[in-house]
Amino acid sequence: MKKKSLMDLLKKLIQIVFSREFITYSIAGVLTTLVNYISFHLLCNIIGIEDLIANAIAWVLAVLFAYVVNAKIVFLQRGDSVKGAAIKVTKFFGARVVTFIVEELGILVFVELLGYNNLIVKACLSVIVIILNYIFSKLYIFK
């Protein structure tokens, strides 16, 4: 009995990983991460803006990009009423605020307090943020 359940779970996992939605979300996630990283690097390491402020600005730019890509390409949202679209935008930004706080706290602790490299810390935090963002988008925002 357990073998069948394990096989069913494995088949479901394979279906998810090779689905159009998961693949486009992964590509969108990489592009959003690039927008975030490039913005952060330019603001922080080239222009000289403080880490936490640079991260906040980069986050806003990345979230704006992510909303458009996720709504139009990943989750294929079409024809929402103004009210429906406003609700989705509010949910999207609200969920992203939660993961932004996770990222800001991580930067505060590991970069500002412990002195680790800001880009390495940001890379590690990005993995956590991407997973949380997918869960929020799939189960809460674009369900």
C-alpha positions as CSV (number, residue, x, y, z in Angstrom):
1,M,0.0,0.0,0.0
2,K,2.8,2.5,0.9
3,K,4.6,1.8,-2.5
4,K,1.5,2.9,-4.4
5,S,1.1,6.0,-2.3
6,L,4.8,6.9,-2.7
7,M,4.5,6.3,-6.5
8,D,1.4,8.5,-6.7
9,L,3.2,11.2,-4.9
10,L,6.2,11.0,-7.1
11,K,4.0,11.1,-10.3
12,K,2.2,14.2,-8.9
13,L,5.5,15.9,-8.2
14,I,6.7,15.1,-11.7
15,Q,3.5,16.5,-13.2
16,I,3.9,19.7,-11.2
17,V,7.6,20.2,-12.1
18,F,7.0,19.7,-15.8
19,S,3.8,21.8,-15.9
20,R,3.6,24.9,-18.0
21,E,2.8,26.9,-14.9
22,F,5.8,25.7,-12.9
23,I,8.2,26.2,-15.8
24,T,6.9,29.7,-16.5
25,Y,7.0,30.6,-12.8
26,S,10.6,29.4,-12.6
27,I,11.6,31.5,-15.6
28,A,9.7,34.5,-14.2
29,G,11.4,33.9,-10.8
30,V,14.8,34.0,-12.4
31,L,14.0,37.2,-14.3
32,T,12.5,38.8,-11.2
33,T,15.6,37.8,-9.3
34,L,17.8,39.3,-12.0
35,V,15.8,42.6,-11.8
36,N,16.2,42.5,-8.0
37,Y,19.9,41.6,-8.0
38,I,20.9,44.1,-10.7
39,S,19.0,46.9,-9.1
40,F,20.4,46.0,-5.7
41,H,24.0,45.8,-7.0
42,L,23.7,49.1,-8.9
43,L,22.1,50.9,-6.0
44,C,24.3,49.5,-3.3
45,N,27.7,48.7,-4.8
46,I,27.9,51.2,-7.6
47,I,25.9,54.2,-6.4
48,G,26.7,53.7,-2.8
49,I,23.2,53.6,-1.2
50,E,23.1,51.8,2.2
51,D,22.3,48.0,2.0
52,L,18.8,48.1,3.5
53,I,17.6,51.1,1.5
54,A,19.0,49.7,-1.7
55,N,17.3,46.4,-1.0
56,A,14.0,48.2,-0.4
57,I,14.2,50.0,-3.7
58,A,15.3,46.9,-5.6
59,W,12.4,45.0,-4.0
60,V,9.8,47.6,-5.2
61,L,11.2,47.3,-8.8
62,A,11.2,43.5,-8.7
63,V,7.7,43.3,-7.3
64,L,6.3,45.5,-10.0
65,F,8.0,43.4,-12.6
66,A,6.9,40.2,-10.9
67,Y,3.2,41.1,-10.7
68,V,2.9,41.8,-14.4
69,V,4.8,38.7,-15.4
70,N,2.9,36.4,-12.9
71,A,-0.5,37.8,-13.7
72,K,-0.2,37.8,-17.5
73,I,2.2,35.0,-18.3
74,V,2.4,32.5,-15.4
75,F,-1.2,32.4,-14.0
76,L,-2.8,33.7,-17.2
77,Q,-5.1,36.2,-15.5
78,R,-7.4,37.8,-18.0
79,G,-10.5,40.0,-17.9
80,D,-10.6,40.8,-14.2
81,S,-12.9,43.6,-13.2
82,V,-11.3,46.6,-11.7
83,K,-12.3,45.4,-8.3
84,G,-11.0,41.9,-8.9
85,A,-7.7,43.2,-10.2
86,A,-7.3,45.6,-7.3
87,I,-7.9,42.7,-4.9
88,K,-5.2,40.6,-6.6
89,V,-2.7,43.5,-6.7
90,T,-3.3,44.1,-3.0
91,K,-2.9,40.4,-2.1
92,F,0.2,40.2,-4.3
93,F,1.9,43.2,-2.7
94,G,0.8,42.1,0.8
95,A,2.3,38.7,0.3
96,R,5.5,40.2,-1.1
97,V,5.7,42.5,2.0
98,V,5.8,39.4,4.1
99,T,8.7,37.9,2.1
100,F,10.4,41.4,2.0
101,I,10.4,41.4,5.8
102,V,12.0,38.0,5.8
103,E,14.7,39.3,3.4
104,E,15.3,42.6,5.2
105,L,15.6,40.7,8.6
106,G,18.1,38.3,6.9
107,I,20.2,41.2,5.6
108,L,20.0,43.0,8.9
109,V,21.2,40.0,10.8
110,F,23.7,38.4,8.4
111,V,25.1,41.5,6.6
112,E,24.7,44.4,9.1
113,L,25.3,42.6,12.4
114,L,27.4,39.6,11.4
115,G,29.3,41.1,8.5
116,Y,28.7,38.5,5.8
117,N,29.0,39.4,2.1
118,N,25.8,41.1,1.0
119,L,25.5,39.3,-2.3
120,I,26.0,35.9,-0.9
121,V,23.4,36.5,1.9
122,K,21.0,37.9,-0.7
123,A,21.4,34.8,-2.8
124,C,20.6,32.5,0.1
125,L,17.6,34.5,1.1
126,S,16.4,34.5,-2.5
127,V,15.8,30.8,-2.3
128,I,13.6,31.1,0.7
129,V,11.8,34.1,-0.8
130,I,11.1,32.4,-4.1
131,I,9.6,29.3,-2.5
132,L,7.4,31.5,-0.2
133,N,6.3,33.7,-3.1
134,Y,5.2,30.6,-5.2
135,I,3.2,29.3,-2.3
136,F,1.5,32.6,-1.8
137,S,0.8,33.1,-5.5
138,K,-0.5,29.6,-6.1
139,L,-2.6,29.2,-3.0
140,Y,-3.7,32.7,-2.1
141,I,-3.4,35.2,-4.9
142,F,-4.0,33.6,-8.3
143,K,-5.9,30.5,-7.1
